[in-house]
Amino acid sequence: MITLDFGFLDWGVISAFVAKGAIYSVQLTLVAMIGGITLGTLLALMRLSGRSALVVPAAAYVNTMRSIPLVMVILWFFLLIPLVIGRPMGAEISAVITFTLFEAAYYSEIMRAGIQSVPRGQVHAGYAVGMTYPQCMSLVVLPQAFRNMLPVLLTQTIILFQDTSLVYAIGAYDMLKGFEVMGKNFNRPVETYLVATVVYFVICFGLSTLVRRLQKKIQIIR
């Protein structure tokens, strides 16, 4: 029979073991979000360009990344990149690169849907006043696409935060790793994993609630 004891938990213990990992999880989420949206927007524009030289490689990249489990991509980059560059790169840096490239495929599909949601008449109007394709996209289409897709982009970012726990596969010290180390040090793995579950739930549920409220405000503005 398992007896639960949470008496060892206090702020000092949590900050000593978990704070470092939580900071890294947040940093990884933010960097991968910014990099993923930037690269994803570029991929979306390539797929919508109508030029096969751009459409084919962009579609191949997106479809390949979306067809492979994230944990496998993490392991591939961690094991293969050092062989290519000839030196170890470190689990934390490897995770940042992996998550940015992987999430770009998902952000790309979101941005492509957002761009396609903008009426074509506005694009034609931009061309009519002498705008080039880059100008029309950057000044007319993308601002509206970002507003339309903002709730979905933020929802994907919440999923990204949850997925950061997979960096345990390469030994990076994220928030879940902090709870794991704390559990081993106090010989209370069950309690620490339960607390970790509650922490992840509170964070993700809270962020999801904020996204739903934002979505309602955007609908009112429309």
C-alpha positions in Angstrom: 0.0 0.0 0.0 1.4 3.4 -1.0 1.3 6.1 1.6 1.4 9.7 0.3 3.3 12.3 2.2 3.6 15.9 0.9 5.2 17.2 4.1 8.6 17.7 2.5 7.1 20.2 0.0 7.7 23.9 0.6 8.7 26.9 -1.5 12.4 26.4 -0.6 12.4 22.9 -1.9 10.4 23.7 -5.0 12.6 26.7 -5.9 15.8 24.7 -5.4 14.8 21.8 -7.8 12.0 23.1 -10.0 12.5 26.8 -10.6 15.5 26.3 -12.9 13.6 23.8 -15.0 10.5 26.0 -15.1 12.6 28.9 -16.4 14.1 26.8 -19.1 10.6 25.4 -20.1 9.3 29.0 -20.4 12.3 30.1 -22.4 12.1 27.1 -24.7 8.4 27.8 -25.3 8.9 31.5 -26.1 11.9 31.0 -28.3 10.3 28.1 -30.2 7.1 30.1 -30.5 8.8 33.1 -32.0 11.1 31.1 -34.3 8.3 28.7 -35.2 5.8 31.4 -36.2 8.5 33.3 -38.2 9.6 30.2 -40.1 6.0 28.9 -40.3 4.9 32.2 -41.9 7.6 31.9 -44.5 6.6 28.3 -45.2 3.0 29.3 -45.5 3.9 32.1 -48.0 6.0 29.6 -50.0 3.1 27.2 -50.2 0.7 29.9 -51.3 3.1 31.4 -53.8 1.9 29.2 -56.7 5.5 28.5 -57.8 6.3 24.8 -57.8 10.0 25.6 -56.9 8.7 27.0 -53.6 5.5 25.0 -53.0 7.1 21.5 -53.3 10.0 21.9 -50.8 7.7 23.8 -48.3 5.0 21.1 -48.6 7.5 18.3 -48.2 9.0 19.9 -45.1 5.6 20.5 -43.5 4.2 17.1 -44.3 7.4 15.3 -43.2 7.6 17.1 -39.8 3.9 16.6 -39.1 4.2 12.8 -39.8 7.0 12.1 -37.3 6.6 11.9 -33.5 8.2 14.8 -31.8 10.3 12.7 -29.4 11.9 11.0 -32.5 12.8 14.4 -34.0 14.3 15.4 -30.7 16.5 12.3 -30.6 17.5 12.6 -34.2 18.7 16.2 -33.9 20.5 15.5 -30.6 22.3 12.5 -32.0 22.9 13.5 -35.6 23.8 17.2 -35.5 27.0 16.6 -33.4 28.1 14.2 -36.1 27.5 16.8 -38.8 29.2 19.7 -37.0 31.9 17.6 -35.4 31.3 18.6 -31.8 28.6 18.2 -29.1 26.0 20.8 -29.0 24.3 20.3 -25.6 20.8 19.1 -24.8 19.3 22.6 -24.2 20.5 24.1 -27.5 19.5 21.0 -29.4 16.0 21.2 -27.9 15.6 24.9 -28.9 16.6 24.1 -32.5 14.4 21.0 -32.7 11.3 22.6 -31.2 11.6 25.7 -33.5 11.9 23.6 -36.7 9.2 21.1 -35.6 6.7 23.7 -34.5 7.2 25.7 -37.6 5.4 23.0 -39.6 2.3 23.4 -37.3 2.4 27.1 -37.2 2.7 27.1 -41.0 -0.6 25.4 -41.4 -2.2 27.8 -39.0 -0.8 30.8 -40.8 -1.8 29.3 -44.2 -5.4 29.0 -43.0 -5.2 32.6 -41.6 -3.9 34.0 -44.9 -6.6 32.2 -46.9 -9.3 33.5 -44.5 -8.5 37.1 -45.7 -10.8 37.9 -48.7 -9.1 37.9 -52.0 -10.7 41.2 -52.9 -8.3 42.9 -50.4 -5.3 41.4 -52.2 -6.6 42.5 -55.5 -7.2 46.0 -54.1 -3.6 46.1 -52.9 -2.4 45.2 -56.4 -4.7 47.8 -57.9 -3.1 50.6 -55.9 0.4 49.5 -57.1 1.5 47.3 -54.2 3.9 44.4 -54.8 3.3 40.9 -53.5 5.6 41.4 -50.5 4.0 44.8 -49.7 0.5 43.4 -50.0 1.3 40.5 -47.8 3.1 42.5 -45.1 0.8 45.5 -45.0 -2.7 44.0 -45.9 -2.9 40.3 -45.5 -0.6 39.2 -42.7 -1.9 41.7 -40.0 -5.4 40.4 -40.6 -4.2 36.8 -40.7 -2.4 37.2 -37.4 -5.5 38.6 -35.8 -7.8 35.9 -37.2 -5.4 33.1 -36.1 -4.2 34.6 -32.8 -6.3 32.3 -30.6 -5.2 29.2 -32.6 -1.6 30.3 -32.5 -1.8 30.7 -28.7 -3.5 27.3 -28.3 -0.6 25.7 -30.3 1.8 27.5 -28.0 0.1 25.9 -25.0 0.5 22.5 -26.6 4.2 23.5 -27.3 4.6 24.2 -23.5 3.2 20.8 -22.7 5.5 19.1 -25.3 8.6 20.7 -23.7 8.4 17.9 -21.1 9.7 15.5 -23.8 13.2 17.0 -23.6 13.7 14.4 -20.8 14.7 12.1 -23.6 17.9 13.9 -24.1 18.5 14.9 -20.5 17.7 18.6 -20.7 16.7 20.1 -17.3 13.1 21.3 -17.8 10.3 21.7 -15.3 9.4 18.0 -15.3 13.0 17.1 -14.9 13.1 19.3 -11.8 10.2 17.5 -10.3 11.8 14.1 -11.1 15.1 15.1 -9.4 13.2 16.4 -6.4 11.3 13.1 -6.1 14.5 11.1 -6.3 16.3 13.2 -3.7 13.4 12.9 -1.2 12.5 9.3 -2.3 8.9 10.6 -3.0 8.5 10.0 -6.7 4.7 9.5 -6.6 4.0 12.7 -4.7 6.3 14.8 -6.9 4.8 13.5 -10.1 1.3 14.2 -8.7 2.3 17.8 -7.9 3.9 18.1 -11.3 0.6 17.0 -12.9 -1.3 19.6 -10.9 1.2 22.4 -11.8 1.0 21.6 -15.5 -2.8 21.4 -15.4 -3.1 24.7 -13.6 -0.8 26.5 -16.0 -2.3 25.1 -19.2 -5.9 25.4 -18.0 -5.3 29.0 -17.0 -3.8 29.8 -20.3 -6.6 28.1 -22.2 -9.1 30.1 -20.3 -7.4 33.3 -21.3 -7.3 32.2 -24.9 -11.0 31.5 -24.9 -11.7 35.0 -23.5 -9.4 36.5 -26.2 -11.2 34.6 -28.9 -14.6 36.0 -27.7 -13.2 39.6 -27.8 -11.9 39.1 -31.3 -15.3 37.8 -32.4 -16.9 40.9 -30.9 -14.5 43.2 -32.8 -15.4 41.5 -36.1 
